[in-house]
Amino acid sequence: MRKTILFLSTVLLSTAMLQAQSQASTPNPPTPSWNHCAENPPGPISRQNDVGNPAGPTGFLLPRGYFHTCGSQIVDEKGSPVRIASVGWPGYDGNGYVFRGLYSVNWQSTMRSMVADGFNTIRIPWNDLLITENPPPYPNQIDFTLNPDLVGLSGMQILDKVVAYAGKIGLRIIFDHHTNDGGHDGNGGQQPNGLWFDLGPGTNGTDGGGNPGTITAAQFEKDTLALAMHYRNSPAVIGYDLDNEPLGVGVDNETLNWGQGGPTDIWQMYTTVGNALLKINPHFLIVCEGPQTHDWNPPNGMADIGPEGDLTAVGGVNGAAKKPVVLHIPNQVVYSVHEYGPEVDDFGVNEQPSTLIPHMNAAWGYLVTQHIAPVWIGEMGSSLDSPVEQNWAQAMVDYMNGKYGAAGGPVFVGNQQGIGGDWWLWGEFDGEVPDGTLEDDWKTPRPDQKAITDQISYFPAYPYRW
């Protein structure tokens, strides 16, 4: 899957994902853990939710407040399951230090279009240089006739405006640490060394892409907390995706592990940084992506079966279930994988549903099927320009919606929501893979894209206005 804020100088200031539910006596047989998630009382079906309007005709915005987990469901403050229906909006991963597309569209208009297209969340990638250097947007990234209110603003100041406007219109935000250095030569799509830092023990002093490292593990943690402190009072920000596409083995044979100790123990990083974030806001969702492993025979106890995010680490037997990320505030951990079709990464089994479904069951689906923890597909997407890609996309959304129960996949009952995800990416990027959700006017949703993303929108079981 190799694809392609004001400098905060002094700010540093599941969950037991398996957290046992109440052990009070229950009728025989015991109630499954997922059934402990509260159900909203039936009410009048309305096309309005708590912020006033649905996310377009094909989905709803998320309720006000924060979220936590209950079994394999993400739930709101009333305990009602929700679905995070997100779209990725790149730029702050290092490719310009401003949202891509502002050379073609007004920033507020395109955010309203996200809502109209059925999305309720934006996944915003960022890299450490945004904090340590606060670079300005690259030249020619903004049409100031379309965005006159952005003249003279830094990248961080523009990000501030977007976060504030998201809160105003009901969109939520998950920040994703994408790379350390980003930039022209910083491999904005995926850090080649596979780590969340590129300097100090565990590295060879580079990012794996030939660029000198600049970010230690301690600096990464400091930058993450600085970002969280900056937006700690924002009603839009609901969580942090701690690291994008960690690799079991990096290009220079850097190896990370899950819970085996040392400087490249990603399980320990998730635990340490997750706990630190929850001290800033105890309600953040802490998103932990499984390491990508595939034919590398990594010497770190991983199963070596998950090019899209292996959550069967630790000897390859129920890895995340055997050694979960356990934080001091329970029920805030969400696991994550990335899923793409063969156009992005053809690893064989993703070429057809008959092989993809059992693979996902083994790599991460078991967490949902067994009601252990939620999994959020932190990136997924396709250009949808071939039958293979179209079949892949339909198989993915069917799996997310519980239609492969007969093949061992998750099923959803009662008020449960299907698996949430983040569709990559918002906009029109002709020649890139994937090439985006919009026509070249940067306004009109592509019908083929919308036909897929409409199927993973959020519909509350009992829509009502607070």
N, C-alpha and C positions, 0 to 999 in steps of 0.2 A: 504494500500500500504506500508506495513512495510517491507522493504527490506534492504535486506542488499545491504616569499620567502626569504643568507645574512639576518640576523635579521634586521629589519627596525626600529631601535631603536627610531629615533626621527622624522620619516617621518609622518607628519600629513598634514600632512604638518607638455489630454496629450494632457502635452498633455492634456493639456486638451485633454486627449484621445478623447475627444469630441470636440477638437478645431474646431471652425467653419471655414469652408473654405471661400474663398473670397465671399463676398456678392454682387459683381458686378452684374448688371442686366444680366439676361440670357433669352434666348428664352423661350416661354411658350410651354410645361411645364418645370419647373426648372430641371436643370441637377442634377442627384444624386451626392452626395459628392464623391463617389468612381470614378466617371467619370472625376474628376478634376486631377487624376493622369496622368501625361504626358505619351504619347505613343512614343516609339522610331519610327523613320521613317523606313519604310521597307527597308531592305538592303539585300545583298547577304547572303544566309544561309551558315554558316561556322561551322566547327567543332572546331573552336578556339574562345577563348574569350580574354579578355583584358590581362590576364597573360600568354597567349600563348597556353594553352591546356585545353580541357574539363576535368571535374572530371570523368574520365573514359568514357566508351562508353555510359553510361546511365545518364549523367547529366553534369552540368556546375559548375565551380567555380563562386563565386560571383564577381561582378565588383570591381574594385579598389575604395577606398574611404570609406565613412561612409554611414549610412542609417538613414532614418526617416520614419514616418508613414504618410499615406494618407488614410483616412477612415479606412477600414479594411485591407489595404495592407501595407506591408513594401516595401519601394521604395529606389532606389539608388539616387545618387546626381543629376541625370538627371530626376528624377521623375518616372523612370520605375520600375514597380513591380519586386520584387525578392522573392525567397523562400529560407529560411534558412534550409538547409538539413543537419542536424547535427548528430553526433554520440557521445555518452558519453564515456569518457575514465577515469575511476576512479583511485584512489590511493591517491590523495591529500585530500580526504575527511577524511583521518586518517588511512586508511588501508595500511600503509607502507611508507607514505610520499614520494612516487615516483610512477610513472605510473605503473599500473599492467601490467604484461606480459613481462617486460624487462628481466625476467629470462628465456624467451623462444625466444626472437626476438630482432633484432637491432632496436633502437628507430626511426632512420630515415627511415629505410625500412618500418616499420609498418605505419608510417605517410604517406608515398607515397602510401601504400596500401589503406589507407582511401580514398585518392583521386581517385585511380583506381576503388574503389568500389562505386563511385558516390557521396561521401559526400563532402560538401564544408565548414563545420564548425565542431569544436570540442567543446563540453560542458565539461569544466573542473571543477569538484567539488573541493572545498577547505574548510578548517576549520581554526579557529582563531589561533590555536597553531602553524600553519605554520608561522604566523607573530610574535606572542608573544614569541615563543621559538625557531623557526627555527630548528626543529629536523632533524637529518640526516635520510637518508632512513633506514628502518628496514633491518636487516641482511637477506641475501639470497633472496633479491628482485630483484637483477640485476646479470645477467650472464656477467661478465666483459670480457670474451673472445669474446662475441658478441658485447659488448659495452665498448671497452677499453677507449674511450674518457670520460667516466663517472667516472673513478676511482678517488676517493678522493673528489668528488663533494658533496656539500650539496643538500638537496632536492630542495632548492630554485634555486641553480645554474643549476640543471638539468631542472627545469621548465623554466629558462631563455633560455636555449638552445632550448627547444621545441617551445617556443613562437617565438623565432627568426627564427627557421626553418620553422615554419608555415607561417610566412610572406614571406619567400623566395619561397615556393612552392605554395602559393596562398590560403592556408587554413585560415579560420578565427576562432576566439576564443570568446566564451562567458564564463565568469567565473561565477560559481554558488556557493554561500555560502551554504554549505551543513549542517554543524553542528558547534558547538562551540569547542568541545574538541577532537572529533574523537578518534583515538587511539584504543588500544586493548579493552578497556572497555567503549569507548565513543560513541557507537551506531552510527557508521559512516553512516548507511543508512538513518536514520531519527531520529531526536532528540525527545525523548519521551515526553518532556514537551511541545512540539509543538511551542516553541518560538524561537526567533533569539538570545536569550541571556539566561544565566542560573544562574545569580547572581544579586541580588538587587530587588527593588520593582517589584511586579508582579510574582516573583518566590518563591519557598520554599527553595532556596539556593542550589538546585541540578539541574542536567540536566533531571531529571525524570527517569533516569535509575539507580539510586543508586549512582551516582558519584557526589562529591562535585562540585558546580558551580565555574567557574573561570572567566567568561566573562560577564561583565555588558553590558547594552544597549549602553552606551557611548563607551566602549571598542570595541564592535562590529562595531560601526560606524567608529571609528579610524582605525581599522584593514582593513575595506573595502576600506577606502580612501587611506591607505598606499599601498595596493595592486594596486589600480588604479593609484596612483602617480608613482609607480615603473614601470608600463607598459604604461604610458600616451603617449609615443612617438612610441609605437609599431603599425605598420600598420595592424597587425593581429587582435588585440583586438577590438571588435566592441560593446561589451555590458556586462552588469552585471545582472545576475539573483540574486535578492537581498536575497532571502531566500528559502531554499528547504523544501517543504512539511510542511508549517505551519499547525498546528492543531487547529480547533475550540475549542477543549477541550483536554488538555494534560492528561497524565496518572494519575497525582495527582490533577486533576481538575483545572489546570491552564487554564484560558480562555482568548483568544484574541478576539478582536472585530474589526470591520471595520468602523472607523470614529466616534466612540462614546467616544473617549478620554481615558485618563489614560495611565499607562506604557505599556499596552499590546495592544495598538491601532496600528494594522499593517498598516492600511491606512496612519496614521501619520508617521510611520517609512518609508514607501515607499516614501512619500512626502519629508521628511527631508533628508534622505540619497540619494534619487534620485537627489534632487537639489544640494546637496554637490558634487555628482559625476559629474554633468553637469558643475560645476565650474572648475573642472579639465579638462574635455573635453566635450564641448557642443554638441558633436555628438554621444555620447554613447547611445545605446538603453538601456532603463531601464526596466527590465523584472520583473513584479509583479505577483506572483502566488496567486491564490485564496486559502483561507483557506480550509482545508479538514474537512468536516462535514458529519456526518452520524449517525443517531439514538442517538445523544447525547443531544438533546434538549438544545442547548447552550443558556445561558442567555445573548446573545450579539447581538441580532437582526438579526442573520443569518437564512437563509432559511432551513438549515439542510438537504440539498439534494445532496451535492457534495462531496462524498468521494475522488474524484479525483481532487478537487479544486473548491470551490463554489464561483462563481462570481455573484451570485444572492443575496449577502448579503444585509444588510440594509432592514429589513422587508421582505426579500424574493421577492421583486418586482424590477426587473431591478437594482440590487444593484450597480454594477460597473458603469452602465450607469447613475444611480441616483446620485451616489457620486463617480465620477471618481478620479483617481490620477492625480492631476493637478500640473505640474511643471512649473518653471519660463521660461523654453525654451519649446515651444509647440512641439507636434508631435514626441516625443521620447519614449513614454510609450507603451510597449507591455505587454498584459496580458498573463498569463500562467496557464495551468493545467497539471496534469499528468494523463495519461490514460494507464491502464493495463487490461489484461484479467483476468479471474477467477483464473488462477494459482498463481497470485500475490495477488489479493484481489477480492474474489468473493462476490460482493455486490448485486447479483441477476440480476439486469437489464443488466449487462454486459455479460450475458450468451448468449444473442441472439440479432441480429440486431433490431428486431421488438420492443424491449424495450430499447436498448441502444441509438438508434437514437433520440427518443423524449426526453430521459433524457439529452443527450448532448445539444440538442436544448435549453432546459430550463436552464441548469446549466451554459453554456458559449457560445454555438453556436449562440445565438441571437446577440451577439456583432459583429459577422462576418456577419450574415444574414442581419442585419439592417445597416451594413456599419458604425458601431460606432467606432470600434477599432480592431487592429489585436489581434489574440490569437495564441500563439506559444505553441505547446504541448512540454513542457520542458523535459518530459520523457515519453517514451512509449516503449514497447518491449514485446517479448514473446519467449519462447523456441520453440513454434510451433510444439509441440509434440503430439497434440491431435486435433481431428476435431473441438472441441469447440474453442481452441486457434487459429486454422487456420481461422475459420469463424470470430472470433473477429478481427483478424489482417486485414482480407480483408475488413470487414465492416469499420474499422477505416480508412484505406487508401482511400476507396471509399468516405467516408464522407469528408475527407480532400481534395479530388479532385472534390467535388461538385456533386457527383452522387446521392445524396439523396435529391435533391431539391423538388421532389414530396412529400417527407415526412417532409418538413419544414426545411431541412438543407440548408447550404450555397450553392450558385451557383456562378460560376465565368465566366465572359464574357470578350471578347476583349483580352487585354494583361494582364489581372489579373492572379495572381498566386494563386494556392491552398494553403491551410493552411500548414505552415511549422512545423517541429517537430525535436525532438532529439531521435534517436533510442538508447535504452539502452540494451546492452552495447557492446563496441568494445572488441573483443578477444574471447577466449574459456575458459569457466569456468564450466566444467563438475560438475554437482551436485548443482549448484546454479540456482536460478530462478530470471530472465531469465538466460540462460546459454551462451549467446553471439552470435556473428555474424560469427565466424570463425571456421574452422576445427581445430583439435588438433595440426596441424603444425604451427598454428598462422600466416598462410599466405593465405590459400585458403578460400574464402568466402563460407559459407554454401549455397547451392543452394536455400533451402527453405527460408532462411533469405533474400538473395539477391532478390528473386522474390518479396518480400514485399517491401524492402527498395528502389528498383529501381522505384517503383511507386510514391515515394514522393521526387524524385530528382528535381533539379532546371533546367528548360529549359527556357531561355529567349525567349520572343516572336519573337525577331529579333536578333539572334546571330550575333555578329560582333566584330571585334577587334578594340580597340581604336587606 
